[in-house]
Amino acid sequence: MFESAEIGHSIDKETYEKALLELREALLEAQFELKQKARFPVLVLINGIEGAGKGETVKLLNEWMDPRLINVESFLRPSDEELARPSQWRFWRRLPPKGKIGIFFGNWYSQMLHARVEGDIKDAKLEQAISAVEGLERMLCDEGALLFKFWFHLSKKQLKERLKTLEKDPRRSWQLNPLDWKQSEVYDRFVYYGERVLRRTSRDYAPWYVIEGADERYRSLTVGRILLEGLQAALKVEDRPRLQPHAAPLVSSLDNRGLLDSLDLSLKLDKDEYKEQLATEQARLNGLMRDKRMRGHALMVVFEGNDAAGKGGAIRRVTGALDPRQYHIVPIAAPTEEERAQPYLWRFWRHVPGRGRFTIFDRSWYGRVLVERVEGFCSQADWLRAYSEINDFEEQLHDHGIVVVKFWLSIDKETQMQRFKERESIAFKRYKITDEDWRNRDKWDLYVDAVGDMVDRTSTAIAPWTLVEANDKRYARVKVLRTINEALEKAFAKD
């Protein structure tokens, strides 16, 4: 794969300067159109041999284009804040928005390669990392991102010659750094694993481009032309192509009896039982959150459910057991302009808690397969692929020690009507009822189908759904608390 990058192409100065004038003008025009249309972001991953001109090329790109629309990010060793979260968190929070270009040094490929070359991970872990990256890149591209992956290459001989030349030149010796010398020492292993990673991760939607690094003119023009051609082609396509989804229903019930119909909504607690059990479960949660084993975990609790099912009341009983400094509540509404400029899961990744912390989501990433599906806010292809993307997301959370607890609070239509009328008649509850709540009620059956599909496809061993019989608020609140406590105890038992 790398042999062709060691041929040694070169360009004379006159040819370079003539080609550069045309290239710079075209790149600026494409960049301006990218900003104006703001239909997709551009992400450029920079990898390869140290000393092959990665930094110099990116510096030129900033000179050729408008640097205000380019975000260059360098990911060195993760900080304590980043180590406290899943490895992809640090990349998600710095993704470029639509209309901008992001350039990532030290990206996910750099991390896995250096870890394997230095012996910090074995082949099995490398394969896991490759699979995780494939899923991430496929999702970013499905969300509309234009992804460029560059590998800057030098032969072993070219690398040694460059190091010797720089070392002898007092005006340029400052360009050398310890990584350059280390690269020379581990060159064979780095190229071996690099070729393996490139071979496994070069896809039609995110191909690798291997760039000859010996001649600075040749490499800079090559990178510039690849970026230009990719940008121009993407800008011509008004609607990104979508995979054709299966037309058959995801979950089919021959007797028209769905998952939610199986719940016994008559379950209830009397006032005395409720007070006793609530106090017990709240004390239990308080103790678990202060347990020293919590330092190795985080807790994420998701609340979904019918309108007026009592999510807010259940959340208040959970937080009532804790010091406000121990938890963070994230209410999810329609996405903001900033959030619409990013991939769908971005606004949830940014709220992933660090170890020892607790985050509550009042509505969540499941909006894509619920309200966005039912209301037609996204395409069928988008919500169909969301099931696997969500499962991958939750698996990464679990692998990092985050306990994920998911609730669907369920009530029947009659109970919902009673609560709607109650909210309209009580002054301090009127803010809870909106026109949207009434519109959602008209689509009750569509939501029932969507919930059935959601639970069927995303209730996993690592992040199961808990269906809560919520006609009786007391019963629901105690069940929520008890489920959270049991999930934490199960996680602690494995430590």
N, C-alpha and C positions, 0 to 999 in steps of 0.2 A: 504493500500500500504506500510505503514511503519512498520506494526506489525512484519514482519519477520526480520526486522533489529534490533529488540530489544531483540532477543533471547539470545545473549551474547556468540557467538562462541569465542573460544580462541585456540591458538596454543602454544605448549611448545617450549622452546628455541632450542632444538636439531633439531626438525622437521623443525622449521623456517629456521635455518641456512643451512640445507641441501637443502631445496627447493629454498632458496635465491640464492645459487650458480648457479643452473641451470637456474633460471629465469633471473638473471643479464646477463649471457652469451647470452641467447636467445634474450633478449631485445636489447643488443648491436648489435647483428647480424642483427636483423630486422631494427634497426635504420640506420645501415650502408647501407643496401639494399635500404631503403627509400631514403637516400641521393643520392645514385648512380643512381637509376632509375629516381628520381625527377619527378614522374608522378602525384603525388597528395600531398596536404598538410594534416596535421593532426591537428585538433583543439579539445582541451580538455577543457570543461567547468566545473569549480569547484563550487559547491553550497552545501547548507545544514546548519546544526546547528553549531553555533559557539562553538568551543571546541571539535568538533568531529574528529579532526585530519587532517583537510584539508591542512594546511600549512606544518605540519610534513610529510605528505605523499608526497607532491610535492617536498619537500626538499630531500626526499629519492630518488625519481625518477631522480632528477638531479645528485645524487651521483651514481646511478646505470647505467645511460646512459651518453652520451657525452653532457654536458651542453651547448656546443657551438652551438648545433643544436636544442636547446630548447629555445624558447622565452617565458618567464613568464611575463604576463601583469596583473597589478592590477588597476582596474578602481574604483577610489574613487569618491568623489563628482565632477561633471563636472566643468572644468575651464570656464572662461569667453569665451575663444575661442570656446570651445565645446558647450556652451549654445547658441552661436550665430548661430549654425547649427543644422540640424535634429539630433535626438538622436542617430541614427545608425552610424553617421559619425565617431565618436570616435572609434567604433569597426572596421569599414571597414579599416581605415588607419593603423591598427595594425594586420591585418590578416597575418598569416604565409604564406610564399611562398611555392611552391611545393618543396618537399624534406625536409621540416622542421616541427617541432612540436610547436604549440602555446598553451600555457596554460593560460586561462583567469579566474582570480578572479574578483569578482564584476561585472560580465557580465550582459547581458540583463535580465536574470532571477533574479539576485540579485536586480536590480533596480526596476523591477515591483513588486516584493514581498515586499520589504521594503516600497515602496510607498503605497501599499495597506494596509499593517499591521499598518503603522503609520497614515493611514487615509488621505493621501495626494491625493489619487485617489479613486474613487468608483468602483463598480463591472463593470460598462459599460466600463470604461477606461481600467480596467484590461483585459477585453475580447478583446478590440481593440489591446492592447499590445501583448496578446497571439497570435492573428491572424497575426500581423506583424512579430512576431518571427517565426511562422510556415512558412510564406512565405520566410523569410530570410534563414532559415535552409534548406528548400527544394531547394532553388536556389544554396546555397553553395554545397550541396550534388550533385545536378545535374551537377555542374561545376567540380565535382570530389573529393571534400574534404571528408576526413574521420572524422566523428564527434563523439566524446565521451562526454556523459553528466553524471556526477557523483553527486549524492546527498549523503553527509556524514551525518549519522543520529545517534542521541542519544535519549533515552527516557528522559522524564522530570526528572525522578528519577536519571538516570545516569548523567545527566547534573548537577544537584544539588550536587551530591556526588563529582563530579570532581571539581566543584568550591570550595567546602569546603576543599577538600584535598590540592588543590593548595594554598589556602589562609593560611592554617596552616603550609605549608612548606616554610621556609624563602629562601631556595635555588631555589624554583620554583615559588614563588608568583609573580615574575616579568612577568610570562607568561600570567597573567590575564590582561584583558583590559576592558574598559567600555562596549564594545560590548558584552562581555561574560555575564555581569550582566544584560544588557538590554535584551539579548536573553532569559534569565530566566524569566523575567517579561512578555514578550509577546509570550512565547513559544506556548501556545495553538493556538493563532491566526496565528502564523508563520507556524505551522504544518498544520493547516486547509487549508490555502491558498496555501501552498507548495504542498500538495497532489493534490489540484485542478489543479494547473499549470502542475504538472508532468503528471497527468492523461490526460490532454488535449494535451500535446506536446510530448508524447512518441510515436514515429513512427518507422516503420521498418528500415528506412534509418537513423534515429537518436534517438535510444532508450535511456531511462534513466536507470542508474544502481544505485540502492540504496545500500550504503555501511555501514555495521555496524562499528560504530566509537569507541566502547568501548575498544577493544583489538588492540593495535597498530600493532602487528605482523599480525594478521588476516586481518586487513583492508589494510595494505600495500601490502601483497601478493595478495589479491583479486584484488586490482586496477592494480597491475603489470600484473597479468595473463589476465585480461580483455583487457588491452592495447596490450599485446603480441598476444593474439588470434585474435584480430581485425586487427592488423597490418599484421600478417602472412596471414590471409585470403584475405585482400585487395591486398597484394603484389603478390599473386598467380594469380589474375585476370588481364590479360594483357589489356583488353579493358573493361572499365566500362559498365555495361548494360544500354541500352537506352530504353525509352518508345517508342512504335511504334506509329508514327504520323499518322494522317488521310491523306489519299492519295488524297482526293478531293481538287480542287483549293479553295483558301480562298474566292476570289471574282470572281464571274462569270458574264460575260456580254453577253447576248444572241445576241445583235446587234454588238458585237465587238467594242463598243464605251466605252473607259475607262474614268476614272476621269479626267486625264490631257487633254483629247480631248475636254472637256467642257469649257476649259479656252479660253478667247478671247485674243489671243496674239497680236492682232493689237492695243491694247491700248497703247497710248503714250502721252507724254507731249512735247510741244515745248520749246525752250531754255528759253524764258522769264518766262513762267509759272513754269518751273522747278526751276529756280533761286529763284523765289518768294516763292514757296511752300517749297523748301528745307530750306531756311532761317527760315521760320515760324516754321517748325517741329523741326529743330535743336535747336532753341531758347526754344521751348516748352519742349524738352527733357532735356535741361540744367536746366531749372527751376524745373522740376519734380525730377531730381536727387539731387537737393539741398533742396527740400522740407523736412521739419522736419519729415513728415510721412514716409519718406524713411528709417528712423532709425529702423522702425519696420519690414522692408522688405528687401529682396535681389532680384536681377534680374538675370535671366539666359536666354540668347537668343541663340537659335540653328539655324545655317545656313546649310541647305542641298540644293542640287539642281544638275541640269545637269552640266557636265563639261563646263566651259566657260559661265556659266549663269550669272556671275557678282557678286558672293558672296563677293569677295575681295573688289570690289568697293563699295558695299552696306555697308560692315563693316567699311570702311574708312569714309563714310558719317556719320555713327552713332558715331564713336569715335571722329570725327571732331568737334562734339558739346560739348565735355567733356574735363575736365582736365585728363591727363594720369594717375593720381593717383586714379581716380575714377573707373577704369575698368581694366580687365585682359583678354587677348585674349589667348585662348587655341587652337592651331592648332592640329588637329587629323590626324595622319598618321598611317602606319602599327605599331602594338604594338611592344615595345622593349622587350628584354629578361626579364627584371624585370616585365613588364606588363603581359607577357605571363605566368609568374609563379603565377599569381593571378586570381581570378574569373573575368569574363569579365567586370563587372561594376566597379571594383576597381579603374581603372584609371580615371573614371569620378567622382566617389565619392570624390576622393582626391582633386578635384578642385571646390567643392561646396563652394560658397562664403558665408561669414558671413554677418550679417545684415548691410545694408547700402552700400553693395558692388554690383558690376556688373561684371558678367563673360560672355564672348562671346565664343561660341564653333564654330570653323570653321570645319565642320564635327563633328560627335557626336556618341553617343551610338547607333544611328540608323544604323551605319555601319553594325551591325550584321544582320539586316533584309534587307539590301540593297547590298552592295558590297560583304559581306561574304556569303550571300545567293546566289547571282548571280554567283560569281566566285567559289563557292564550297569550301570556306575556313572553313566552319563549317558544321555540319550535319543538315539535315532537322529537326531533333528533337530539336537541339539547337536553330535554328532561329524561330521555331514555338513557343517554350516556351518563347522566348525573348519578345514577345508582352506583355504577362501578367507581366513579370518581369519589363519591362520598365514602364508600367502603374503604378505598385506598387511604383517604384522608384520616379516617378513624383508626385504621390499622397503624398509621404512623404515630398517632397520638398514643395508642396503646403500647406500642413498642418502646416509647419513651417514658413509660410509667404513668401515663395520665389515665385516670379512671373516668370512663365515659358512661354516663347514665342518661337514658332517653325515656321521656314520658309522653304518652298520648292520653290526655284527659278526655274521656268520652261521656257525653250526656245524650238523652233522647230528644226528639224534636219538641215534645210537650214541655219538658223541663226548660229547654232553651227559650221557648215562647214565654213561659212564666217569668224567667229571669230578665228577658228583654223588657217586658211590661213593667217589672219592678224597677228597673233602671230608669225607665222613662218617667216614673211617678215619684222617684226620690231625687230631690234636688242635687245632693252631693254625689249621686251616681250617674247623672245624665251624661257626663263626659265619656262614660264607658260605652255608650251605645251610639253607633254612627250609621249613616246610610249604607255604608259598605257591609255592615253586619247583616242588614236586612237583605241586601243583594246576595250575600253568601248563602243565606238560608234558602233562597230559591234554587241554589245549586247543590242542595244537600246530598242527593244521590251521587253526583259526580265526585264530591269530596269523599264519600264513603268508598267509592272505587279506588280513588287515588291513595287513600290511607291503606287500603288492603294491599295494593301493589307496593307501597313504601315499606310496610312492615315485612312483607314477604321477601323483598329484595335487599333489605338493609338491616334486618335483625340478625346479628351474628353472635358467635360465642364471645367475642371480645367486646361487643357493644350491642347488647340485646335491647329490644324495645320492651318497655313495661306499659301495658294497657291498664289504665286506671278507671275504675267504675266511679264516675264523678257526679251522679245524680245527688248523692249525699256528700256535701262538702267536707263534713267531718271525717267520713271514711276515707275520702280521697287524700286529705292532708296527712293523715296518719300513714297511709300506704306509701305515699311519696317519701316521707321521712324514713320509714323502715327500709324501703328499697335502697336509698342512698347509703344508709348505715351498713346494710348487708354487703353492698358492693365494695365499700371501703374495707370492711373486715375481711372479705375474700381476697382483696389485693394485698392487705397486710399479712395474711396467712402465708402468702407465697414468698415473702421476704426472707 
